Amino acid sequence: MADDPLDDFERRSVTLQGHTKGVYVTGKGPAVIVMAEMPGISPHVARFSRWVRDAGFTVYMPSLFGRDGAFPDAEEGKAVLQRACVSAEFRAFAANESSPVTQWLRALASLAHEQCGGRGVGAIGMCFTGNFALSMMLESSMIAPVLCQPSLPLNSPGEIQIAPEELARVKERLEREDLTVLGYRFAGDRFCTAQRFAAYSAALGDRFVAKVLPDEAANPEPPPFFKHVVGSPHSVVTAHLIDAAGEPTRAARDEILSFFTRRLAA
């Protein structure tokens, strides 16, 4: 219920493709890029990154929007969302396009692999960044993509956000290298709908492994942004996760950590 100082992360200024962004880094082992949901690197997103770190990975958590470490207040979160929707880095309402920021993120994956070594890099996107891990598959070091409640394009619930030529290249690579993409959503999520997962399945076939959690598995008292702005079960491994034995959201978290371990560990 308070801001997270993120003082167990090293904040680095990373310049790639002429653009500089803050990236929070922690841990040792193969690299996993954790991309925050709206409205930014919240305490819940940082908690998930710590779980990834403690599972034996180096976490790279780029600051893409919002106030780093901020507790998700409703009014501040709405303002962050509105700014991101008109930012040139994102294509919040565009189907069949890729957000420009994914090019920077692919370069970050390449850098992380160079710095950490191992078989490759994992990535997880959430909500606004949910589909970015798919676009990042154009980087050869990316081998473990996870899409949590991918919510773009916001105004087209039955479509996905990636340029058709990029999608074709990603699908060919998934087949050639026998890779899969994990996807997670709650059944009643109004931003990541059943139609959207159907679109991913149509595009990727059995290379897209869809996981749908029941609405009653969601934390009933999430932070104000998720309760009053999002307004439905949404954030599988962060704000709506219930960290208790036997909970489906904790099982989803453990499944994702196991996926990273299988793909990335030597």
N, C-alpha and C positions, 0 to 999 in steps of 0.2 A: 504493500500500500504506500510505498515511498519510492523516490528516485533511486536508481542504482548508480553508485559512483564508478563502477567498472574498473576499480583500481587493481584488480587482478589480471587485467588485460594490458598489453603494451599497445599504445596508440601510435600507429605509423602513418606518415603522409606518403602516399603511394602515387607516383605520376606514371601514367600509362596513356599512350596515344594522345599526348598533349593535355590530358586532364588529370588533376590531382584530387584525390579523395582520402578521407581518413579511413583507416582500416584497423580494427581492434584484433590483436593476435594473442593467442594463448595456447600452451600445450606443446607436446612433442609427438612426432609420428607423421604418417601421411596427412596431407592437407584435406580439409573439408571447409568449403565456403558456405557460411550461414547467412542468408539474405533475409533481412527483417521484413515483417509484415507492416502494414499501417498500424499506428502512426510513427514507427521507427524502432530503434533499438530499445525496447522496453525492458524492465526487469525480467519479464517472462521469456523474452527472446534471449537475454543474457543467460538465464538459467538453463535454457536448452543448449546454448553454446557450451556451457560448463559441463553438461552431461556428455556432450560430444568429446570435449577435451578429456574428461575423466575416463572415457572409453578407449583412449590411446591415440588421439589425433591432434594435429595442429589446426586450430580453428582460425579462419580468416573471416572476420565479420565486418563487411564494408558499411560505412555510413552513407546511405543513399537519400534519406529524407528524415525530417523530424529532429528533435532534440535528443542527443544521445543519452541513454539511461533514464529518460523521463517516464514516470508512471503515466499510463494512458488516460489522461483526462479527456472528457467529451469535447469541450470547446476547443482546446488546443489541438486535439486530434483531428477535428473537422477542418481546422485551418490548414493543417499539414496536408490532408487529403486534397483539399481544394487547390493548394499550390502545386502538388504533384500532378494533378489532372491537367494542368496547363503547361507543365514543364516540357521543354524540348527533348528531355532525356527519355520520356515515357510516351507511350501511345495508349493512353488509358481507354480510349473509345474505338480503337482501330482493330478490326479483325484482319487476318491475312497480312499483317505487318509485324515486324519485330521492333521492340523498343530499342532506340539507339544505345542505351546504356548497356545492353547485352554485349556489345563489342568490347567495351571496357572490362566487363566481367569475364569475358573469354580470355583477355590478356592477363587478368588477375589470376585465373586458373593456371595459365602457363607459367607465370611467375611463381606461384605457390608450389607447383610441381618441381620447378627448378630449385627452389629453396629447401623443399622437404624431401624430395626423392620419392621412392616407392613406386608401386605399379601405376598409380594415377591419382586423380583428384575426385573427391565427391562434392556434391553441392545440394543444398536444399533451399528452395524458394517458398515463400508463404504469402498468401493473399495477393497483394499488389505485385509482388515479385514471384508469385507462385509458378508461373510458366517459364521463368528465366533459365532455370536449370536445363530445360529442354533446348533452348537456343544455344546454351553453352556447350552442347554436345558437338558443335562445329569445331571446338577445340579438342585436339586429339588426346590430350591428357585427361579429359573429363570422362570418367567411366562409371560413375555412380550417381545418377540424377534422381532427386526426390521432389515431387510437386505436391505441396500442401495447400489445399483449398485455393487453387489458381483462379483468380477472380477477374482477369482481363480477357477480353474487352468488357468494360462495366455495363455497356448498354446492349450487349449481344450474348445472352446467356447460353446459346447453343453453339457458339463459335470459340475458336482458340486463337491466341495471338502469336503467330509466327509466319514469316513470309513463306509462300508456297515452295519456292526453290530451296529455301533453307530446310523446310520440313522434309522435302524429298531426300536431301542429303543426309539428314539425321536418320530418317527411316532406313536408308540404305546402310548406314553405318551400324545401326542397331542389329540389322540382319547379318551383316558381314562379320561382326565381332561377337555375336550372340549376347547382346546386352539388353537389359530391360529398364523401364522407367517406372518407379513407384508413384502412385497418386493417392492422396488421402482427402476425404471430405466427410462432413456430417450429412446425414440424409436430408435434413431440412434447411441446409445452408441456402440463403437466398442470393448469395453472391457467387457461389460455386455450385451450380445446379447439376441435376442428373443429366440434363441436356449437354452440359459442358463435358462431363466425363464420357458421354456417348460420342461426342465429337473427337475426343482424344482416342477412344477405342477405334473409331472409324478410320482415323488417320494413321494409327500405329499398330492396329491389330493386337495380337497377343503379346507384343512388346510393351504394351501399357498394362500394368498390373494395378487395377483399381481396388481401393479399400474404402468402404463406406461404413461409417460408424453411426449407431442410432443416436437420435437427438438426446435421449435421456442419459447418455454417457457424458454429456458436456457439463462442465462446471456451471452450476446455476447462478453463481454470483461472480461473474467476471468483472474486470475493471470498467469504469464508467463508459469509456469509448466503445467497448464491445457490447455493453448492456444497452446503451441508449442510441448509438449511431449504427453499429452493425445490426443489432437487433435480432440475431438468430444464432444458434450454435454454429461456430465458424473455425476457431483456431485450435486445430487438433492437438498440437504439441506445445502450445504456449498458454494463452489466456483461458482456454476452455479445458485444459488438461487437469485431471484430478489425480494427484500424485499419491495413490494408495494402491495396495495390493488388490488384484482382481479387477481393476478399472480398465476398460477398453482403451482409454487414451494413454494410460501408462504402457499397456501392451503395444500400442502403435509406436510409441517412442522407442521401446526396446527393439521392436522389429526394424525400425530405421537404423538404429545403432548396429544391429546385427548385419543389416544390408551393407553398411559402410565397412564393417569388419571383413565380411566375405569378399567384397570387391577390392578393397584397398590394402589389406594386410598382406605381408609377404608370405 
